[in-house]
Amino acid sequence: MGSSDDKVETAALVISLVALIGTFLQVVQQYLASATGYANCRKSLKGGWYDTVHRKFQRKELRFEVQFETPVIFVCPRTNDRGPMDKPELGLKVPIAFLDGTPDSMKKARLLTQEEQDEQQRDALQHNRIHTADNEKATWLNLLEEIQSMERANLKWVTEHHHHSHPHPVADFKDHTLVVALQPKPRSWDNMPAGVKKPYATTTICHIVEIASMLGIYWKEFDRSREKYRAEGNGFMLTGSTVPDLGLTFTFQICGKARFQENRIIPRDEIKELCFGYVRTIFYKAKDNRRLGAKDDNELQFGSMREIAETMVQLECNTSTANYFKTNDARHQHLFAVPFEIIGMLGQCLYMRNSYHRMLPNPTPYHWDRRFFDLPRLIKEFATSVDNKKYMTPSPHTSTLKELTRQVLEELEADRKDVERRRRQKDMESAAEEEKKQDNNTENKENEGHEKKKKDVEISSDIPPEGGVTGPLKRMLTRKRTRPSWSPSWIIENKASNPPKVEDRPKKDHGPILPGYNLPLLNCLHEAIQKCDDYLKTRERDLLTMVVREHIQEVLKIINEPEPEEGTKSTTTGDTGDNSSQKAGKTVPAFFDVLSAANPEDRQVIFMQVYFEHVLPRVGDRAAKAYEKRKEMKTMCTRSYTLMQLSKASETSELGIAPMKSAVGPDATAAISTPSTSTAEPSPALPTTPDLAPEQVIEAQAIWCTLIFRMLCWLQLHDFDRQDIQFPKSELRGNRLPVYIS
């Protein structure tokens, strides 16, 4: 009886222990399950960011909290030492990781190296886990990896391209002032909105626009009223929408193969302005207004038609010229859009010396397509026209301009010859490889024929003599002996006799041979622009403004309005630049129609001919007249102010009050002998058009030629992508509105 009770007690004890252990495991599981979002973090994060995911027990709440880190992404110069996560007042300094594509940068950014990514792909192949899209991974990880890949691929292209170029020093990553950087930020899953299932990265609206430009992604839709954002290009897609309880969230997707060669934008901090439609002029002084969103007087806006019309007003153009950009019926381009011409005349040179980067974000709503014109040919036609004395009177600066043009043409010719030489060399190498491949194929066929004859001789020697085996048995034996032996030894012998040829392997793609990427040519264009800037900055600012204004008015006028035939009289007032379309007498086709009908080889000749025969004389004469009128107005205003000050001084002296010291200086006081004569002098009349001195017209023409030459060199030195156009977003420049990347 006692033994049976012991068995029952033992069984009860075992059952109780099992129940206790089960209850304990259930409690542990409940606590572990309280770590909401832990599984989502582990699946979404990879690399070093995967190691930041951990559970922290909250004693007061008796549960686990999931904590992790995600990056705060921003764009800054390479020398920046302060990020958005730094708190100097609290003594908090977070290290900054710059994305330059090196293994050290990959480690600091907590990303997998290329070898580790290849190893993961091999593991996925072995376990059959390859999908068309990796939806589990956070898209900002793809973004960071592609930025690193951009730097690596571009450095490789620069190195290979520089190897085939002249032995000049080339700029490296240390010279870049536009770099993507990040800082880690601690986060908790408790603060994640309800609809978000993956950890997200943080950036700002201005930085996401700048990063998209760096990757070659161009906006197709940017509508803040409907909260629709979509950008595509270079094998990427960036879409944005508003997530409840979070804000504007972007998703980065890879939809094709990216290339980062000549299409990489210039890595300078100044190109940030172009991403929002701003263009700094040559008179811009170094300062940073992006945080304040303020517009400098020496900045021009081209982001939309309305902003271009305001820029025309800023350049002191008449109302008719500004109205061209307020209507859809007007034409704004000849060989290319007129705003590009203004940018080339007045825009800052953004080229980095000793570098192969030429691409810029397009600040205008117009497409830029070099297939419709030839800039080297335009420079050549400009040199021919500026040498012709019938168009303009030579000046001291004209000889300098001719020398600069000659240097640029020499470098353009050297670049053309170098491109032709490299193309011929490449064609010869391809032909030699093809011929060598054909010879090898012929030799292989001959060897196969000799081997076949040899085998036939061996087989015939093994066949028994006549009278031995006959009939079907003999035919079967012959077929059996003529078949090759598929033993491993035969396979090894066959491979040794026919090793794989280098010609059969895929060739290494060095990319196309591109004209205009010769380092001496780029540096020569840069120096020519700098010398033009030095000359323009020493001229009278008012006269320069008048030349630019009259040029824009005249060009837009001849683009949109037909010219009257010789001998007819136009109702348009030439001096005022009125754009009335009513013409007296017969008219000839407009400038735009003539250019459109011209063959590609004739467009450049017609363009420069019209500019020098029609635009230059009118611009030089009108700009000089307007400048003299403005000088006369300033003189009269100064004289009236002087008379008013002296009149006040005489009144105070009559009252016995000591006159105040004149602010206009002793020269003005000496100009008028006594107060009585000053008060009796009549009020000044309105200024009349003065007789122009030849020097004034010659200087205006020299400024015009310098501006045209600078425009051609600027557009040859820089480039825009054909798919890139600007959407109105100028108010987002420097905007620090937080946005998120899923």
PyMOL commands that set and color helices and strands:
alter all, ss='L'
color gray80, all
select helices_A, chain A and resi 2-33+38-44+47-52+88-90+103-108+114-126+139-163+173-175+189-191+205-214+269-272+274-276+305-314+319-326+338-346+370-372+375-386+396-462+472-482+488-497+502-504+519-537+541-560+591-597+600-654+666-671+675-680+694-717+730-732
alter helices_A, ss='H'
color red, helices_A
select strands_A, chain A and resi 54-58+63-76+97-98+179-188+201-204+218-223+228-233+236-243+247-254+278-280+299-301+359-360+719-720+738-741
alter strands_A, ss='S'
color yellow, strands_A
deselect
rebuild
show_as cartoon
